[in-house]
Amino acid sequence: MSTRRPAAASRNRGDPSSSGPDPDARRVAAAAAARRSGRGDHGPLRVMAVNARTLLLLGIASVSLLSVAFVAYNGGWWLAESESEGAAALRRMARSVTPLDAPRMMDLPQFQGDHKESLYWGTYRPNVYLGVRARTPLSLIAGLMWIGVKNGQYFLRHVCQDSDELSKYGWEDHNGRDYGRQELTDHGLQLTTSFLKEKGEGSGYGGDWAVRLDAKNEGSSSSEAQESTTHLFFYIADEEGKSITMGSNEPSSSGPVLLASGSHEDIGDWELHLRSEDNLEIHRAGFQSINMHNLSDLVQHAVATNAMQTGNLNLPDLTEDSSNIMIYQVSIKLPAKIDIVFLSGASSKRPMIAERVNRLTGPMLSTRLESKRKDFEERYNQIFNVNNKIVSKELSVGRVALSSLLGGIGYFYGQSKIALPKTFSQKNGDKYIPYWPAALYTAVPSRSFFPRGFLWDEGFHQLIIWRWDAHISMDIIGHWLDLINADGWIPREQILGAEALSKVPEEFVLQYPSNGNPPTLFLALRDLASGIHARQFSGEEAEKISTFLERAYVRLNSWFQWFNSTQSGKYEGTFFWHGRDNMATRELNPKTLTSGLDDYPRASHPNDDERHVDLRSWMLLASNCMRSIAEFLKMDTSLEKDYYNMSNQLSDFGTLNKMHLDNKTGAYFDYGNHTEKVRLRWHELKDKDGMRRELLRETLQPPQLQLVPHVGYVSLFPFMMGTIPPESWVLEKQLDLISDRSILWTDYGLRSLSRTSSMYMKRNTEHDAPYWRGAIWMNMNYMILSALHHYSHEDGPYMGRAGELYDELRSNLIRNIVRNYQETGFFWENYDQTNKGKGKGARSFTGWTSLVVLIMSESYPTLHR
């Protein structure tokens, strides 16, 4: 997965500055203290010694397009001999942050009205354990925190992070719209969080929603549970900065408690209520801040400061003037159950407050949640029809995989940061210019490591989501297509807003307008178009998909032409991923981050002679998709004929083999300036501070133009795309490569790089462990499995063998993912072929690993037909 590395590790807090002698004054100060903190993982709560950590407050600068004219070049003016070159560069920069001049996808009528309102509220903050927001740039946001105990220290839980060491968290059920149920286990504390949304009588825009918090003490006796106190925090905040009115902090055994109220432009007046039958102790704090990514630190500072001053582990029951953030601490004895209800339109003519609260709390909420759970399971069984294809223990894991993907859908708003050319900078020193402000509704690969949009991941996500809810899928794809700029480029990693930015190491923030990413959205788009032909959709759905594809065509054409013009090779019909570093001295093999396969070995010495067989295959998919959409829409234009011709050219088997086939092995290889004789060796280097050691690459033999002899996922791309005729000897060779244990086959899935490769499991630098150099990845295994399924149904001499390999590989993949989930409670980024298929990389990786749902149901893309 391209450009991915964990965010910076947690940083401990230092000693506090001294405070005045007046304890009341110190308590007043506690409510404001945390605003001075910035982003970063939260460490333990120091209840005996509070320290102040000063961090950089982040925001996204609002810089207009006009700022392009004020970038400084070589000290602030243009060198005369470079004037024309500089002017051209400025024009390119201006275009890179200019939207494509085409009708917006999200302006389609099908995305307005009831559809838009039905998706207004949701669990759209995947980076936190439980977060609710609306699909609007400046929303009311709500969420959950709690104090966990580990090794005798208190830790505040809020943002999903592996360092919390939760033994489990994730959505057990989620329908992507109005219902979800999540289980979290934190060192003995078991939390079940449920979300329900409905539009009833008296509701305002977007309806009402409820959150149920069900807390138990896992594995402890009832006496131990009675003695322990658990501290939960629920907050509501207004991103617009509007003040919120604090309600009562006195729990009531006779009925609900009004926690807060306010007003928002979209929904009118609103109220937040709490109801519980258990004994509660409630404390509160109010803050005035627009920095919503600092909420963890606000609470941590306030609680820790108050604990030091009073000896009580609770909020100080103080609010700042015009507070737009209200936080409620609910202290409980386990077990306990708490219902929190948000009501919109509270000042309508018939608000029916009591009735609506009653409907979304207590026994009535229990009934509704159980009904939604049954509906979800029935719909899952109906859509994926897996009952006769897998065993019962696998069925539940499939539902969790789907729920985790749907529950990870987020809404983001902000501006990407687009890198300036190396010789340019803004007058203030910034090395970037901002994209236009934009919204993105998208699934995410991982709530802990990658809680933001990744372009090439999203195509795989949509293969699952469109089958569940085509309307949500089109909404997501439409948001992505609206990010296309005037050149037809889409930034491949979307880091929008301060919350998203807070999870990204600085070196990965800037996006480069010369760099692409696999156009995997065409996988889902091809399915949608083919589904209409196959009458998979109702008449209303088919009509909306047709309208969607018709509007998308202009944007897709611009995107395709960007690839065709910027990623093309020396010769017609050849392509390579631009952006590799041809001056690299520290990398064993210069990475190809743009391909999505990161450190998968390519030509050792990058240059313009390269030809990448995976990109050629993606271009074939894209041209086939554009051709099929044009045919479906009956577009008799020169553009349609161009796609017809290009599709034929890229699918020409003879040309493909001439450019990429190794006749001896039957593998498809990249082509480029390459030598196998490279290595990393420690060197003693002298600089101004003395001697230092550095691991540098050595080339022991001059490179030459040749096929790059590394068997792995890239070698199978023409096979994945169904380009190989079913009667060809090449197909037999490809099946040999797949089934050979010394090459790709394992009992847990196909490894990404052959054991015979000189790069197999080799580090790329001192600090870069192997990533796509042997590990088992689900997205590529799914594509290969899809091809095996295709060839097992195509008449030819290898039909039977393809079917046998299909059955065995499918069984291996399902068994390994289910086993890992049952043993660890998580889905994983990839799986270790050297350690019995054990999950590795990012855990709670609920992006393309969720493709196990489609493997279970034997649902594959239509790219082969």
C-alpha positions in Angstrom: 0.0 0.0 0.0 1.7 3.1 -1.2 3.5 5.6 1.0 2.2 4.0 4.2 4.1 4.0 7.4 2.8 4.3 11.0 2.4 7.7 12.5 4.9 8.9 15.0 5.1 7.0 18.2 3.6 8.3 21.4 5.5 11.0 23.2 5.6 11.2 27.0 4.6 14.4 28.7 7.2 16.5 30.6 6.8 18.1 34.0 4.2 20.7 34.5 4.9 24.4 35.0 4.4 25.6 38.5 0.9 27.0 39.3 -0.4 29.5 41.8 -1.3 28.8 45.4 -5.1 29.2 45.0 -6.6 25.7 44.3 -9.8 27.2 42.9 -7.9 29.3 40.5 -6.0 26.3 39.4 -9.3 24.4 38.9 -10.6 27.2 36.7 -7.4 27.0 34.6 -7.8 23.3 34.1 -10.7 23.8 31.6 -8.5 25.9 29.4 -5.2 24.1 29.7 -5.6 21.6 27.0 -6.2 24.0 24.2 -2.5 24.7 24.1 -1.7 21.2 23.1 -1.5 19.9 19.6 -1.7 16.6 17.7 0.0 13.4 18.8 -0.8 10.1 20.3 -1.8 10.4 24.0 0.3 8.8 26.7 -0.7 7.8 30.2 -2.6 10.1 32.5 -0.1 11.4 35.1 -2.4 11.9 38.1 0.5 12.6 40.5 2.4 15.0 38.3 0.8 16.8 35.4 3.0 18.1 32.6 2.2 20.6 29.9 3.2 19.6 26.4 3.3 22.3 23.8 2.6 21.0 20.3 2.1 22.6 17.0 -1.4 23.7 16.3 -2.3 22.6 12.9 -4.7 24.0 10.4 -5.1 24.2 6.7 -4.1 27.5 5.3 -6.7 29.2 3.1 -4.6 30.3 0.2 -6.2 31.4 -3.0 -5.2 30.2 -6.5 -3.8 33.7 -7.0 -1.0 32.8 -4.6 0.6 30.8 -7.4 1.7 34.1 -8.9 3.7 35.0 -5.8 5.9 31.9 -5.3 9.5 32.8 -5.1 12.1 31.3 -7.5 15.8 31.5 -6.8 15.5 34.3 -4.2 12.3 35.9 -5.3 12.6 36.8 -9.0 12.8 35.0 -12.3 16.1 34.7 -13.9 15.9 36.2 -17.4 17.0 33.0 -19.2 14.5 31.0 -17.3 11.5 33.2 -17.8 9.6 31.1 -20.3 10.4 27.9 -18.4 9.2 29.5 -15.2 6.0 30.9 -16.7 5.2 27.4 -18.1 5.8 25.9 -14.6 3.5 28.4 -13.1 0.8 27.6 -15.6 1.2 23.9 -14.8 1.0 24.6 -11.0 -2.2 26.7 -11.5 -3.8 23.9 -13.5 -2.8 21.3 -10.8 -5.1 23.1 -8.3 -7.9 24.0 -10.7 -11.0 21.8 -10.8 -11.9 20.1 -14.1 -14.4 22.2 -16.0 -17.2 19.6 -16.1 -20.5 19.1 -14.3 -20.0 17.9 -10.8 -21.0 14.3 -10.0 -22.5 15.3 -6.6 -24.8 17.8 -8.3 -26.8 15.0 -9.9 -30.4 15.0 -8.7 -30.0 11.4 -7.4 -27.6 12.6 -4.8 -30.0 15.3 -3.5 -33.2 15.2 -1.6 -34.0 12.0 0.3 -30.8 10.3 -0.6 -28.7 13.2 0.8 -30.8 13.5 4.0 -30.7 9.8 4.6 -26.9 9.8 4.8 -26.6 13.1 6.7 -25.7 11.6 10.0 -23.4 8.6 10.4 -20.3 7.1 12.1 -18.2 9.1 9.7 -15.2 9.6 11.9 -13.3 6.3 11.4 -10.2 7.5 13.2 -11.8 7.4 16.6 -13.3 4.4 18.4 -16.8 5.9 18.2 -17.4 9.1 16.3 -20.5 10.6 14.8 -20.7 13.5 12.4 -22.8 14.9 9.6 -21.9 15.0 5.9 -21.3 18.7 5.9 -18.0 20.7 6.1 -18.7 22.3 9.5 -20.7 19.7 11.5 -21.7 18.9 15.0 -19.5 16.1 16.0 -19.9 13.6 18.9 -17.8 10.8 20.2 -16.7 8.5 23.0 -13.6 8.4 25.2 -12.9 6.3 28.2 -10.1 5.7 30.8 -8.4 2.4 30.4 -6.0 0.9 32.9 -2.9 -0.9 31.9 0.0 -1.9 34.1 -1.3 0.3 36.9 -1.4 3.4 34.7 -4.4 5.3 33.4 -4.7 5.9 29.7 -7.3 7.9 27.8 -8.8 6.0 24.9 -10.2 8.0 22.0 -8.3 7.8 18.7 -7.8 4.3 17.2 -4.2 3.3 17.7 -2.5 0.0 18.0 -0.4 1.3 20.9 -3.6 1.1 23.0 -3.3 -2.7 22.8 -7.0 -3.3 22.7 -7.5 -7.0 22.2 -10.5 -6.3 20.0 -12.4 -3.4 18.4 -14.5 -3.2 15.3 -18.0 -3.3 13.9 -19.8 -6.6 14.3 -22.8 -5.2 12.4 -23.1 -2.1 10.2 -25.4 -1.4 7.3 -23.7 1.8 6.1 -26.8 3.9 6.8 -28.6 3.8 10.1 -27.4 0.9 12.3 -24.2 -0.4 13.7 -22.9 -2.5 16.6 -19.3 -2.5 17.7 -17.4 -4.5 20.3 -14.3 -3.3 22.1 -12.2 -5.1 24.7 -9.7 -3.1 26.6 -7.7 -5.0 29.3 -10.8 -6.5 31.0 -13.2 -3.7 30.1 -15.7 -4.9 27.5 -17.7 -2.1 25.7 -20.5 -2.6 23.2 -21.4 0.5 21.3 -24.5 0.6 19.2 -25.7 3.3 16.8 -29.2 3.8 15.5 -30.6 6.6 13.4 -34.2 7.3 12.4 -36.4 10.0 10.9 -39.6 10.1 12.9 -42.4 12.5 13.6 -41.1 15.8 14.9 -37.5 15.1 13.7 -35.6 17.8 12.0 -33.3 17.5 8.9 -31.3 14.2 9.0 -33.4 12.7 11.8 -32.5 11.7 15.3 -29.8 9.3 16.4 -29.0 7.2 19.5 -25.8 5.7 20.9 -26.0 2.9 23.5 -22.9 2.2 25.6 -23.0 -1.2 27.3 -20.1 -1.7 29.6 -19.1 -5.0 31.3 -16.1 -6.2 33.2 -14.8 -9.1 31.1 -13.6 -12.1 33.0 -13.9 -10.7 36.5 -16.2 -11.9 39.3 -19.2 -9.9 40.2 -17.6 -8.7 43.4 -14.6 -7.3 41.6 -16.9 -5.6 39.1 -18.8 -3.9 41.9 -15.6 -2.4 43.3 -14.3 -1.0 40.1 -15.3 2.4 38.7 -15.2 2.9 34.9 -15.0 6.4 33.5 -16.6 7.1 30.1 -16.6 10.4 28.4 -19.1 11.5 25.8 -18.7 14.8 24.0 -20.5 17.0 21.5 -18.8 19.9 19.7 -19.7 22.4 17.0 -17.1 22.8 14.3 -18.6 26.2 13.3 -17.7 27.4 16.8 -21.3 28.1 17.9 -21.8 28.0 21.6 -23.5 25.1 23.2 -25.7 25.4 26.2 -24.9 23.1 29.1 -27.8 21.1 30.6 -28.0 19.4 33.9 -25.2 17.3 35.2 -27.4 15.6 37.8 -28.3 12.0 36.9 -31.9 11.1 37.3 -33.3 7.7 38.1 -36.7 8.8 37.1 -36.0 9.7 33.5 -33.7 11.2 30.9 -31.2 14.1 31.6 -30.8 17.0 29.2 -27.1 17.2 28.7 -26.8 20.0 26.1 -28.7 22.0 23.5 -27.9 24.3 20.7 -28.7 25.3 17.2 -27.2 24.4 13.8 -28.0 25.9 10.4 -28.9 22.5 8.8 -31.0 21.0 11.5 -32.3 23.9 13.6 -32.4 23.6 17.4 -31.1 20.3 18.8 -30.9 18.6 22.2 -28.7 15.8 23.7 -30.2 13.6 26.3 -28.9 10.8 28.5 -30.9 8.0 30.1 -29.7 5.1 32.3 -31.3 2.8 34.9 -27.9 2.5 36.6 -26.3 4.6 39.3 -24.2 7.3 37.6 -21.9 10.1 38.6 -21.6 12.8 36.0 -19.0 15.5 35.7 -18.5 18.0 32.8 -16.3 20.5 31.2 -16.8 23.1 28.4 -14.2 24.5 26.1 -14.1 27.1 23.4 -11.9 25.9 20.5 -12.0 25.3 16.8 -9.3 22.6 16.9 -11.3 19.4 17.0 -8.2 17.2 16.5 -7.1 18.2 20.0 -10.1 16.7 21.9 -8.1 13.9 23.5 -5.6 16.4 24.9 -8.3 18.7 26.1 -9.8 15.9 28.2 -6.5 14.5 29.3 -5.1 17.8 30.5 -8.3 18.7 32.3 -8.7 15.4 34.1 -5.0 15.1 35.0 -4.8 18.7 36.3 -7.9 18.3 38.4 -6.6 14.9 39.7 -3.4 16.5 40.9 -5.2 19.3 42.6 -8.2 17.5 44.1 -7.2 13.8 44.1 -10.3 13.0 42.0 -10.0 11.5 38.6 -12.7 13.6 37.0 -13.5 16.7 34.9 -13.5 20.0 36.9 -17.3 20.9 36.4 -16.3 24.2 34.8 -17.0 25.7 31.4 -15.4 28.4 29.4 -17.4 31.3 28.1 -19.1 30.5 24.7 -18.0 26.9 24.9 -18.6 25.0 21.7 -17.2 21.8 23.1 -19.1 20.0 25.9 -17.6 16.9 27.5 -19.5 14.7 29.9 -17.7 12.2 32.2 -20.0 9.4 33.3 -18.5 7.3 36.1 -20.2 3.9 36.6 -19.9 0.6 38.4 -19.9 -2.3 36.1 -22.0 -3.7 34.5 -23.9 -0.6 33.3 -25.9 0.5 30.3 -26.2 4.2 29.1 -28.3 5.5 26.2 -27.5 8.9 24.7 -30.0 10.5 22.3 -29.6 13.4 19.8 -32.7 15.1 18.7 -32.8 17.5 15.7 -35.6 20.0 15.1 -36.2 20.4 18.8 -38.1 23.7 18.3 -40.5 22.5 15.6 -44.2 23.0 16.1 -44.6 19.5 17.5 -41.2 18.5 18.8 -42.6 15.6 20.8 -39.4 15.5 22.9 -40.4 13.0 25.5 -41.9 10.6 23.0 -38.8 10.7 20.8 -36.4 10.2 23.7 -38.5 7.3 24.9 -38.5 5.7 21.4 -34.7 5.8 21.3 -33.8 4.7 24.8 -34.5 1.8 27.1 -36.6 -1.1 26.1 -37.8 0.5 22.8 -34.2 1.1 21.7 -33.4 -2.5 22.6 -36.3 -3.7 20.4 -35.2 -1.5 17.5 -31.6 -2.6 17.7 -32.5 -6.3 17.7 -34.8 -5.7 14.7 -32.0 -3.9 12.8 -29.6 -6.7 13.7 -31.9 -9.3 12.2 -32.6 -7.2 9.1 -28.8 -6.9 8.6 -28.2 -10.6 8.8 -31.1 -11.4 6.5 -29.9 -8.9 3.9 -26.3 -10.2 4.1 -27.5 -13.7 3.5 -29.7 -12.6 0.6 -27.0 -10.5 -1.2 -24.0 -12.7 -0.7 -25.8 -16.1 -0.6 -22.9 -17.9 1.2 -24.9 -20.4 3.3 -24.1 -23.4 1.0 -20.5 -22.2 0.2 -18.9 -21.9 3.7 -19.2 -23.3 7.2 -21.0 -21.4 10.0 -17.9 -20.1 11.7 -16.8 -18.4 8.5 -20.3 -16.9 7.9 -20.0 -14.7 11.0 -16.5 -13.5 10.0 -17.7 -12.5 6.6 -20.4 -10.3 8.2 -17.8 -8.7 10.4 -15.6 -8.0 7.4 -18.4 -6.3 5.6 -19.5 -4.4 8.7 -16.0 -3.2 9.4 -15.7 -1.8 5.8 -19.0 -0.1 6.0 -18.4 1.2 9.5 -15.1 2.6 8.3 -16.7 4.9 5.8 -15.8 8.5 6.7 -16.6 12.1 5.6 -13.7 14.5 5.2 -13.4 18.1 4.2 -10.3 20.2 3.6 -7.6 20.9 1.1 -4.9 18.6 -0.1 -1.3 20.0 -0.1 0.2 19.8 -3.6 4.0 19.8 -3.8 5.7 22.6 -5.7 8.6 21.8 -8.0 11.9 21.5 -6.2 13.2 25.0 -7.2 10.0 26.7 -6.1 8.6 27.8 -2.7 6.0 30.2 -1.4 7.3 33.5 0.1 6.5 32.2 3.5 8.7 29.1 2.8 5.9 26.6 2.2 6.8 24.0 -0.4 3.2 23.4 -1.4 0.1 25.1 -2.7 -3.4 24.0 -1.6 -5.9 22.1 -3.7 -9.4 23.6 -3.7 -11.6 23.0 -0.6 -13.3 19.7 -1.2 -15.4 17.0 0.5 -14.7 13.3 0.3 -17.0 10.5 1.4 -15.0 7.3 1.3 -14.2 4.0 2.9 -10.7 3.8 4.5 -8.2 1.0 4.6 -7.6 1.0 8.4 -9.1 3.0 11.2 -5.9 3.0 13.2 -3.1 3.4 10.6 -4.8 4.8 7.5 -8.1 6.5 8.4 -8.3 8.5 5.2 -8.9 7.9 1.5 -6.5 6.1 -0.7 -7.2 6.1 -4.4 -6.1 2.6 -5.4 -7.6 1.0 -2.3 -11.0 2.5 -3.0 -11.6 0.6 -6.2 -11.3 -2.7 -4.3 -13.5 -1.3 -1.5 -16.2 -0.5 -4.1 -16.3 -4.1 -5.4 -17.8 -5.0 -2.1 -19.9 -1.9 -1.4 -21.7 -1.7 -4.7 -23.1 -5.2 -4.2 -24.4 -4.1 -0.8 -25.7 -0.7 -1.6 -25.2 0.7 -5.2 -26.4 4.1 -4.1 -23.7 4.5 -1.4 -21.1 3.2 -3.9 -22.0 5.7 -6.6 -22.0 8.5 -3.9 -18.4 7.5 -2.9 -17.1 7.1 -6.5 -18.8 10.4 -7.4 -16.9 12.2 -4.6 -13.6 10.8 -5.8 -14.3 11.8 -9.4 -15.2 15.4 -8.3 -11.5 15.6 -7.1 -10.2 15.5 -10.7 -8.2 18.6 -11.6 -8.0 20.4 -14.9 -5.3 18.0 -16.2 -7.3 14.9 -15.3 -5.3 14.0 -12.1 -6.6 12.8 -8.8 -4.3 13.1 -5.7 -3.8 9.5 -4.6 -3.9 10.0 -0.9 -6.6 12.3 0.5 -5.5 14.0 3.7 -8.4 16.4 4.3 -8.9 18.3 7.5 -7.0 18.5 10.8 -8.2 15.2 12.1 -6.9 13.3 9.0 -3.7 15.4 9.0 -3.0 14.5 12.6 -2.5 10.8 11.7 0.0 11.4 8.8 3.8 11.7 9.2 4.9 15.0 7.7 7.0 13.4 4.9 3.9 11.8 3.4 1.6 14.8 3.4 2.5 16.4 0.1 0.9 15.1 -3.1 2.8 15.2 -6.4 0.7 16.0 -9.6 3.1 14.0 -11.8 2.4 10.8 -9.8 -0.5 8.4 -10.5 -2.0 5.4 -8.8 -3.7 2.3 -10.2 -7.2 3.4 -11.6 -9.0 0.6 -9.7 -12.3 2.6 -9.7 -12.7 1.1 -13.2 -13.2 -2.3 -11.6 -16.4 -1.2 -9.9 -17.5 1.0 -12.8 -17.2 -1.9 -15.2 -19.3 -4.0 -12.8 -22.0 -1.4 -12.6 -22.2 -1.1 -16.4 -22.2 -4.9 -16.9 -24.8 -5.3 -14.1 -27.3 -3.2 -16.1 -26.7 -5.5 -19.2 -27.2 -8.5 -17.0 -30.4 -7.0 -15.4 -28.9 -7.3 -11.9 -30.6 -4.0 -10.8 -34.1 -2.8 -10.5 -35.5 -0.4 -13.1 -35.0 2.6 -10.8 -31.4 1.5 -9.9 -30.5 0.9 -13.5 -31.8 4.4 -14.5 -29.7 6.0 -11.8 -26.6 4.0 -12.7 -27.1 5.0 -16.3 -27.4 8.7 -15.4 -24.3 8.4 -13.2 -22.2 6.8 -15.9 -23.3 9.3 -18.5 -22.1 12.2 -16.3 -19.0 10.4 -15.2 -17.8 9.7 -18.7 -16.3 13.2 -19.2 -14.4 12.9 -16.0 -13.3 9.4 -16.6 -12.1 10.4 -20.1 -10.0 13.2 -18.6 -8.6 10.8 -16.0 -7.8 8.2 -18.7 -6.1 10.8 -20.9 -4.0 11.9 -18.0 -2.6 8.4 -17.7 -2.2 8.1 -21.4 -0.2 11.3 -21.7 1.8 11.4 -18.5 2.6 7.7 -17.9 3.3 6.6 -21.5 6.5 5.0 -22.5 8.9 5.5 -25.5 6.8 3.5 -27.9 3.1 3.5 -28.6 1.1 1.3 -26.3 3.8 1.1 -23.6 3.5 2.6 -20.1 5.6 3.0 -17.0 5.0 4.4 -13.6 6.7 7.8 -13.5 8.3 9.2 -10.4 10.9 6.6 -9.5 14.2 8.0 -8.2 17.0 7.5 -10.7 19.5 9.0 -8.4 18.8 6.7 -5.4 21.9 5.7 -3.5 20.3 4.2 -0.3 17.7 1.9 -1.9 18.5 -1.6 -3.0 15.8 -1.1 -5.7 14.2 2.3 -6.2 10.6 2.1 -5.0 7.6 2.5 -7.3 5.2 4.0 -4.8 2.8 5.2 -7.5 2.1 1.6 -8.6 0.7 0.8 -5.1 3.2 -2.1 -4.9 5.8 0.1 -3.3 9.0 -1.9 -3.0 8.1 -4.7 -5.5 11.4 -5.0 -7.6 11.5 -3.1 -10.9 14.4 -2.2 -13.2 17.5 -1.5 -11.0 18.3 1.8 -12.8 15.1 3.7 -13.7 14.9 5.6 -17.0 12.5 6.4 -19.8 13.1 3.0 -21.4 11.0 1.2 -18.8 7.8 -0.7 -19.6 5.6 -1.8 -16.7 3.3 -4.7 -17.4 1.0 -4.0 -14.5 0.3 -0.4 -15.7 -0.3 -1.7 -19.2 -2.9 -4.1 -17.7 -4.6 -1.3 -15.8 -4.8 0.7 -19.0 -6.4 -2.2 -20.8 -9.0 -2.4 -18.0 -9.6 1.3 -18.2 -9.9 1.3 -22.0 -12.2 -1.7 -21.9 -14.4 0.0 -19.3 -14.6 3.3 -21.3 -15.4 1.3 -24.4 -18.2 -0.7 -22.7 -19.7 2.5 -21.1 -19.7 4.2 -24.5 -21.4 1.2 -26.1 -23.9 1.1 -23.3 -24.7 4.8 -23.7 -24.8 4.3 -27.5 -22.2 7.0 -28.0 -21.3 6.9 -31.7 -18.4 9.3 -31.5 -14.7 9.4 -32.5 -13.9 9.1 -28.8 -15.7 5.8 -28.6 -13.8 4.6 -31.7 -10.5 5.6 -30.1 -11.3 3.5 -27.0 -12.3 0.6 -29.2 -9.0 0.8 -31.1 -6.9 1.2 -27.9 -8.7 -1.7 -26.2 -7.9 -3.9 -29.2 -4.3 -2.7 -29.3 -3.6 -3.4 -25.6 -5.4 -6.8 -25.7 -3.3 -7.9 -28.6 -1.7 -11.1 -27.3 1.2 -11.1 -29.7 2.3 -7.5 -28.9 2.0 -8.2 -25.2 4.2 -11.3 -25.5 6.8 -9.5 -27.6 7.1 -6.7 -25.0 6.8 -8.6 -21.7 6.9 -12.4 -22.0 9.8 -14.5 -20.9 9.4 -17.6 -23.1 11.3 -19.9 -20.8 9.3 -19.4 -17.6 6.0 -18.2 -19.1 6.2 -15.2 -16.8 5.4 -11.6 -17.7 8.2 -9.2 -16.7 8.8 -5.5 -16.7 11.4 -4.2 -19.1 14.1 -1.7 -18.3 17.8 -0.8 -17.6 18.6 -3.6 -15.1 21.2 -5.6 -13.4 20.9 -8.3 -10.7 24.3 -7.4 -9.4 23.4 -4.8 -6.8 23.8 -4.9 -3.0 23.6 -2.8 0.1 26.9 -2.3 2.0 28.0 -0.3 5.0 30.3 2.6 4.2 32.4 4.7 6.5 31.8 8.4 5.5 33.4 11.5 6.8 31.5 14.7 7.3 32.0 17.9 9.4 31.0 16.1 12.6 33.4 13.2 12.0 33.0 9.7 10.7 29.6 8.0 10.3 28.3 4.7 8.9 25.8 4.6 6.1 24.2 1.7 4.2 24.6 2.5 0.5 23.9 0.6 -2.7 26.7 -0.8 -4.8 26.3 -1.8 -8.5 28.7 -4.6 -9.2 27.8 -5.0 -12.9 26.7 -2.4 -15.4 22.9 -2.5 -16.1 21.5 -3.2 -19.6 18.1 -3.1 -21.2 16.4 -6.4 -20.6 13.4 -8.0 -19.0 13.4 -7.7 -15.2 13.5 -11.3 -14.0 11.4 -11.2 -10.8 8.4 -13.5 -10.6 5.6 -12.3 -8.5 2.3 -10.5 -8.6 3.4 -8.3 -11.5 4.2 -11.4 -13.6 0.5 -12.4 -13.4 -1.2 -9.2 -14.3 -2.2 -10.3 -17.9 -3.5 -13.5 -16.4 -5.5 -11.4 -13.8 -7.1 -9.4 -16.6 -8.0 -12.4 -18.7 -5.8 -11.4 -21.6 -4.3 -14.9 -22.1 -6.3 -17.1 -24.5 -7.6 -20.2 -22.7 -5.9 -22.5 -25.2 -2.5 -20.8 -25.0 0.6 -22.6 -23.7 1.3 -19.4 -21.7 -1.7 -20.1 -19.6 -0.2 -23.5 -18.6 3.0 -21.8 -17.6 1.2 -19.3 -15.6 -0.6 -22.0 -13.7 2.8 -23.7 -13.1 4.1 -20.5 -11.5 1.0 -20.1 -9.3 1.1 -23.7 -8.1 4.9 -24.1 -7.5 5.7 -23.9 -3.8 9.2 -22.8 -4.5 7.8 -19.8 -6.3 4.3 -18.4 -5.3 2.2 -21.1 -3.7 1.7 -21.4 0.1 -1.0 -23.0 2.2 -2.2 -19.5 3.2 -2.4 -17.7 -0.1 0.0 -16.6 -2.9 3.1 -14.7 -1.9 3.8 -11.5 -3.6 7.4 -12.4 -4.8 8.9 -15.7 -5.6 11.3 -17.3 -3.2 13.7 -17.7 -6.1 13.9 -13.9 -6.6 17.1 -12.2 -5.6 15.0 -9.6 -3.9 12.8 -12.0 -1.9 12.4 -10.7 1.6 15.3 -8.3 1.2 15.3 -5.0 3.0 15.2 -2.0 0.6 17.1 0.3 3.0 18.4 0.3 6.5 15.0 1.3 7.7 12.7 -0.3 5.1 11.7 -3.8 5.8 10.3 -5.9 2.9 6.7 -5.0 2.1 5.7 -6.4 -1.3 8.6 -8.8 -1.4 7.0 -12.0 -0.2 4.0 -11.1 2.0 0.5 -12.4 1.1 -1.8 -9.6 0.1 -5.6 -10.0 -0.2 -6.3 -7.7 -3.1 -3.9 -9.4 -5.5 -4.9 -12.9 -4.3 -8.5 -11.9 -5.0 -7.6 -10.8 -8.5 -5.7 -14.0 -9.2 -8.5 -16.1 -7.7 -11.0 -14.3 -10.0 -8.8 -15.2 -13.0 -8.7 -18.8 -12.0 -12.5 -18.8 -11.7 -12.7 -17.3 -15.2 -10.4 -19.8 -16.8 -12.1 -22.7 -14.9 -15.2 -21.9 -17.0 -13.5 -21.3 -20.3 -13.2 -24.2 -22.7 -9.6 -25.2 -23.2 -7.0 -27.8 -22.2 -6.3 -26.1 -18.8 -9.9 -25.6 -17.7 -9.8 -28.5 -15.2 -6.5 -27.5 -13.7 -7.6 -23.9 -13.3 -10.6 -25.2 -11.4 -8.6 -27.3 -9.0 -6.2 -24.5 -8.2 -9.2 -22.2 -7.8 -10.9 -24.4 -5.2 -7.6 -24.9 -3.2 -6.6 -21.3 -3.2 -10.1 -20.1 -2.2 -10.1 -22.6 0.6 -6.6 -21.5 1.8 -7.5 -17.8 1.8 -10.7 -18.2 3.7 -9.3 -20.5 6.2 -6.3 -18.3 7.0 -8.2 -15.1 7.3 -10.9 -16.7 9.5 -8.3 -18.4 11.7 -6.3 -15.1 12.2 -9.5 -13.2 13.0 -10.6 -15.8 15.5 -7.2 -15.9 17.2 -6.5 -12.2 17.2 -9.8 -10.4 16.8 -8.5 -8.5 13.8 -8.2 -8.4 10.0 -4.6 -7.7 8.9 -2.9 -5.7 6.2 -1.1 -8.7 4.9 -0.2 -12.2 6.0 3.2 -13.8 6.7 4.1 -16.6 4.3 7.1 -17.5 6.5 5.2 -17.8 9.7 2.2 -20.0 9.0 0.1 -17.2 7.5 0.1 -15.1 10.6 -1.3 -11.6 10.2 1.2 -8.7 10.0 1.4 -5.0 9.2 -1.5 -2.8 10.2 -4.1 -4.6 12.2 -7.7 -3.7 12.1 -7.1 -3.5 8.4 -10.7 -3.6 7.2 -10.1 -2.3 3.6 -9.3 -4.7 0.9 -8.8 -7.6 3.3 -12.7 -7.4 3.5 -12.6 -8.9 0.0 -12.9 -12.2 1.8 -16.6 -11.5 1.7 -16.6 -11.8 -2.1 -14.3 -14.8 -2.0 -16.8 -16.6 0.3 -19.7 -15.7 -2.0 -17.7 -16.3 -5.2 -18.4 -12.9 -6.5 -15.9 -11.6 -9.0 -15.4 -8.6 -11.3 -16.7 -8.7 -14.8 -13.4 -7.6 -16.4 -12.9 -11.0 -18.1 -16.2 -10.8 -20.0 
